[in-house]
Amino acid sequence: MEGSMSEIVKEKPIMEEVQKKYNNFIKSRLMMMEYEKKEAYLHGNQIMLDEERRLGIEQGMEKGIEQGRKE
């Protein structure tokens, strides 16, 4: 990766700053732990939202069936 990164930095000098920030990030255990916590939180939220959406659709279908029977 280091070799290809050098080529990218030559082509786009701004990438040198990106590489420095990335290297600092991966060297910092605390930053990595915070990032992992955030990712786990977001993943958990997505699972919860998907389940709530599924339950909402299921309840809506049940209500629709009940209303259809009444009519």
MDTraj code that builds the backbone (N, CA, C; nanometers):
import mdtraj as md
import numpy as np

residues = "MET GLU GLY SER MET SER GLU ILE VAL LYS GLU LYS PRO ILE MET GLU GLU VAL GLN LYS LYS TYR ASN ASN PHE ILE LYS SER ARG LEU MET MET MET GLU TYR GLU LYS LYS GLU ALA TYR LEU HIS GLY ASN GLN ILE MET LEU ASP GLU GLU ARG ARG LEU GLY ILE GLU GLN GLY MET GLU LYS GLY ILE GLU GLN GLY ARG LYS GLU".split()
xyz = np.array([
    [0.0829, -0.1194, 0.0000],
    [0.0000, 0.0000, 0.0000],
    [0.0868, 0.1251, 0.0000],
    [0.1995, 0.1186, 0.0693],
    [0.2862, 0.2357, 0.0811],
    [0.3347, 0.2816, -0.0559],
    [0.3693, 0.1860, -0.1443],
    [0.4164, 0.2210, -0.2774],
    [0.3099, 0.2901, -0.3599],
    [0.1902, 0.2368, -0.3609],
    [0.0824, 0.2975, -0.4384],
    [0.0422, 0.4320, -0.3792],
    [0.0530, 0.4454, -0.2464],
    [0.0197, 0.5727, -0.1830],
    [0.1184, 0.6804, -0.2264],
    [0.2466, 0.6447, -0.2414],
    [0.3478, 0.7408, -0.2864],
    [0.3142, 0.7931, -0.4254],
    [0.2671, 0.7043, -0.5115],
    [0.2295, 0.7454, -0.6468],
    [0.1100, 0.8404, -0.6437],
    [0.0139, 0.8098, -0.5584],
    [-0.1047, 0.8956, -0.5469],
    [-0.0651, 1.0330, -0.4953],
    [0.0261, 1.0372, -0.3963],
    [0.0710, 1.1648, -0.3390],
    [0.1410, 1.2480, -0.4456],
    [0.2188, 1.1829, -0.5328],
    [0.2864, 1.2554, -0.6411],
    [0.1844, 1.3190, -0.7349],
    [0.0769, 1.2457, -0.7641],
    [-0.0250, 1.2954, -0.8556],
    [-0.1124, 1.4023, -0.7918],
    [-0.1438, 1.3843, -0.6627],
    [-0.2334, 1.4771, -0.5930],
    [-0.1721, 1.5106, -0.4573],
    [-0.1025, 1.6240, -0.4481],
    [-0.0334, 1.6607, -0.3242],
    [-0.1233, 1.6657, -0.2002],
    [-0.2504, 1.6960, -0.2147],
    [-0.3408, 1.7013, -0.0994],
    [-0.3481, 1.5654, -0.0303],
    [-0.3220, 1.4595, -0.1056],
    [-0.3286, 1.3248, -0.0495],
    [-0.2216, 1.3009, 0.0566],
    [-0.1139, 1.3802, 0.0550],
    [-0.0109, 1.3667, 0.1583],
    [-0.0705, 1.3980, 0.2954],
    [-0.1512, 1.5029, 0.3013],
    [-0.2176, 1.5394, 0.4269],
    [-0.3163, 1.4303, 0.4690],
    [-0.3875, 1.3763, 0.3733],
    [-0.4811, 1.2672, 0.4016],
    [-0.4050, 1.1471, 0.4578],
    [-0.2928, 1.1138, 0.3975],
    [-0.2129, 1.0008, 0.4434],
    [-0.1629, 1.0241, 0.5862],
    [-0.1187, 1.1455, 0.6170],
    [-0.0712, 1.1764, 0.7528],
    [-0.1834, 1.1584, 0.8547],
    [-0.3006, 1.2115, 0.8221],
    [-0.4137, 1.1996, 0.9145],
    [-0.4544, 1.0536, 0.9322],
    [-0.4531, 0.9795, 0.8243],
    [-0.4873, 0.8368, 0.8317],
    [-0.3873, 0.7622, 0.9200],
    [-0.2592, 0.7891, 0.8988],
    [-0.1563, 0.7220, 0.9788],
    [-0.1699, 0.7570, 1.1267],
    [-0.1977, 0.8836, 1.1570],
    [-0.2184, 0.9230, 1.2966],
    [-0.3396, 0.8520, 1.3546],
    [-0.4420, 0.8402, 1.2749],
    [-0.5656, 0.7754, 1.3193],
    [-0.5417, 0.6291, 1.3546],
    [-0.4763, 0.5564, 1.2660],
    [-0.4578, 0.4134, 1.2910],
    [-0.3561, 0.3874, 1.4014],
    [-0.2698, 0.4837, 1.4303],
    [-0.1730, 0.4670, 1.5392],
    [-0.2360, 0.4939, 1.6750],
    [-0.3456, 0.5663, 1.6758],
    [-0.4097, 0.6014, 1.8019],
    [-0.5126, 0.4949, 1.8385],
    [-0.4830, 0.4169, 1.9407],
    [-0.5741, 0.3109, 1.9847],
    [-0.7069, 0.3701, 2.0312],
    [-0.7010, 0.4835, 2.1011],
    [-0.8230, 0.5470, 2.1509],
    [-0.9140, 0.5877, 2.0351],
    [-0.8556, 0.6479, 1.9316],
    [-0.9362, 0.6880, 1.8156],
    [-0.9979, 0.5662, 1.7485],
    [-0.9213, 0.4595, 1.7382],
    [-0.9730, 0.3380, 1.6755],
    [-1.0876, 0.2802, 1.7581],
    [-1.0734, 0.2814, 1.8902],
    [-1.1790, 0.2287, 1.9759],
    [-1.3059, 0.3129, 1.9629],
    [-1.2907, 0.4453, 1.9577],
    [-1.4066, 0.5329, 1.9428],
    [-1.4750, 0.5091, 1.8089],
    [-1.3960, 0.4925, 1.7041],
    [-1.4511, 0.4654, 1.5717],
    [-1.5284, 0.3333, 1.5727],
    [-1.4700, 0.2311, 1.6343],
    [-1.5366, 0.1008, 1.6401],
    [-1.6665, 0.1084, 1.7198],
    [-1.6662, 0.1860, 1.8290],
    [-1.7890, 0.2023, 1.9078],
    [-1.8971, 0.2699, 1.8248],
    [-1.8571, 0.3728, 1.7505],
    [-1.9534, 0.4453, 1.6667],
    [-2.0110, 0.3519, 1.5602],
    [-1.9250, 0.2742, 1.4967],
    [-1.9706, 0.1811, 1.3936],
    [-2.0667, 0.0774, 1.4515],
    [-2.0347, 0.0257, 1.5694],
    [-2.1224, -0.0728, 1.6337],
    [-2.2571, -0.0101, 1.6671],
    [-2.2552, 0.1141, 1.7156],
    [-2.3784, 0.1858, 1.7494],
    [-2.4644, 0.2062, 1.6247],
    [-2.4027, 0.2527, 1.5175],
    [-2.4771, 0.2763, 1.3934],
    [-2.5318, 0.1455, 1.3365],
    [-2.4542, 0.0407, 1.3441],
    [-2.4999, -0.0898, 1.2946],
    [-2.6191, -0.1387, 1.3767],
    [-2.6092, -0.1245, 1.5092],
    [-2.7195, -0.1642, 1.5966],
    [-2.8456, -0.0857, 1.5677],
    [-2.8291, 0.0443, 1.5451],
    [-2.9450, 0.1283, 1.5122],
    [-3.0096, 0.0840, 1.3816],
    [-2.9283, 0.0498, 1.2834],
    [-2.9821, 0.0075, 1.1543],
    [-3.0607, -0.1220, 1.1688],
    [-3.0089, -0.2138, 1.2470],
    [-3.0802, -0.3402, 1.2713],
    [-3.2139, -0.3123, 1.3387],
    [-3.2116, -0.2233, 1.4397],
    [-3.3343, -0.1903, 1.5120],
    [-3.4364, -0.1244, 1.4187],
    [-3.3908, -0.0312, 1.3350],
    [-3.4817, 0.0353, 1.2414],
    [-3.5415, -0.0641, 1.1419],
    [-3.4595, -0.1541, 1.0924],
    [-3.5093, -0.2556, 0.9987],
    [-3.6170, -0.3416, 1.0638],
    [-3.5934, -0.3811, 1.1891],
    [-3.6908, -0.4646, 1.2598],
    [-3.8198, -0.3871, 1.2857],
    [-3.8083, -0.2619, 1.3275],
    [-3.9275, -0.1804, 1.3524],
    [-4.0066, -0.1582, 1.2238],
    [-3.9373, -0.1389, 1.1133],
    [-4.0037, -0.1221, 0.9837],
    [-4.0793, -0.2497, 0.9473],
    [-4.0141, -0.3644, 0.9672],
    [-4.0776, -0.4929, 0.9375],
    [-4.2031, -0.5120, 1.0228],
    [-4.1930, -0.4805, 1.1517],
    [-4.3089, -0.4944, 1.2401],
    [-4.4210, -0.3980, 1.2008],
    [-4.3846, -0.2769, 1.1619],
    [-4.4850, -0.1793, 1.1192],
    [-4.5600, -0.2264, 0.9961],
    [-4.4887, -0.2813, 0.9011],
    [-4.5522, -0.3336, 0.7798],
    [-4.6443, -0.4500, 0.8157],
    [-4.5946, -0.5371, 0.9023],
    [-4.6748, -0.6523, 0.9454],
    [-4.8040, -0.6064, 1.0140],
    [-4.7941, -0.5091, 1.1027],
    [-4.9126, -0.4577, 1.1720],
    [-5.0083, -0.3901, 1.0746],
    [-4.9526, -0.3173, 0.9790],
    [-5.0364, -0.2525, 0.8788],
    [-5.1130, -0.3535, 0.7955],
    [-5.0479, -0.4620, 0.7611],
    [-5.1155, -0.5663, 0.6838],
    [-5.2268, -0.6305, 0.7662],
    [-5.2004, -0.6550, 0.8938],
    [-5.3027, -0.7142, 0.9808],
    [-5.4239, -0.6221, 0.9932],
    [-5.3997, -0.4925, 1.0087],
    [-5.5110, -0.3969, 1.0184],
    [-5.5893, -0.3926, 0.8883],
    [-5.5178, -0.3977, 0.7771],
    [-5.5845, -0.3975, 0.6473],
    [-5.6730, -0.5195, 0.6294],
    [-5.6249, -0.6338, 0.6739],
    [-5.7045, -0.7574, 0.6654],
    [-5.8280, -0.7453, 0.7532],
    [-5.8111, -0.6936, 0.8752],
    [-5.9250, -0.6756, 0.9659],
    [-6.0287, -0.5813, 0.9056],
    [-5.9834, -0.4712, 0.8482],
    [-6.0762, -0.3759, 0.7877],
    [-6.1464, -0.4381, 0.6681],
    [-6.0758, -0.5190, 0.5920],
    [-6.1353, -0.5870, 0.4772],
    [-6.2448, -0.6837, 0.5197],
    [-6.2265, -0.7468, 0.6325],
    [-6.3275, -0.8403, 0.6831],
    [-6.4522, -0.7662, 0.7296],
    [-6.4334, -0.6485, 0.7864],
    [-6.5467, -0.5697, 0.8364],
    [-6.6333, -0.5187, 0.7218],
    [-6.5718, -0.4946, 0.6092],
    [-6.6456, -0.4384, 0.4955],
    [-6.7118, -0.5448, 0.4206],
])
top = md.Topology()
chain = top.add_chain()
for i, resn in enumerate(residues, 1):
    res = top.add_residue(resn, chain, resSeq=i)
    for name in ("N", "CA", "C"):
        top.add_atom(name, md.element.get_by_symbol(name[0]), res)
traj = md.Trajectory(xyz[None], top)
